[in-house]
């Protein structure tokens, strides 16, 4: 995909992937691609996804949680 830098460090026999996304419109597409890659290679489902919860990727809500 355009605008993506991918890396796969392996620490203590666990898998880790780092995707640096250059465009704000890509995170969902990148995750779906990653999920398919993991399921194909490892024949397992993803159980946990960690995020730094960067605010720039979240819509702004008022107190009612409506946009």
Residue pairs with C-beta under 8 A, 6 or more apart in sequence:
1 26
1 29
1 30
1 33
3 21
3 22
3 23
3 26
4 19
4 20
4 21
4 22
4 26
4 30
5 19
5 20
5 22
6 17
6 18
6 19
7 17
7 18
8 15
8 16
8 17
8 18
9 16
9 18
10 16
15 38
15 42
17 34
19 30
19 34
21 27
21 30
24 56
24 57
27 57
31 49
35 46
38 44
38 46
39 45
39 46
59 67
60 67
61 67
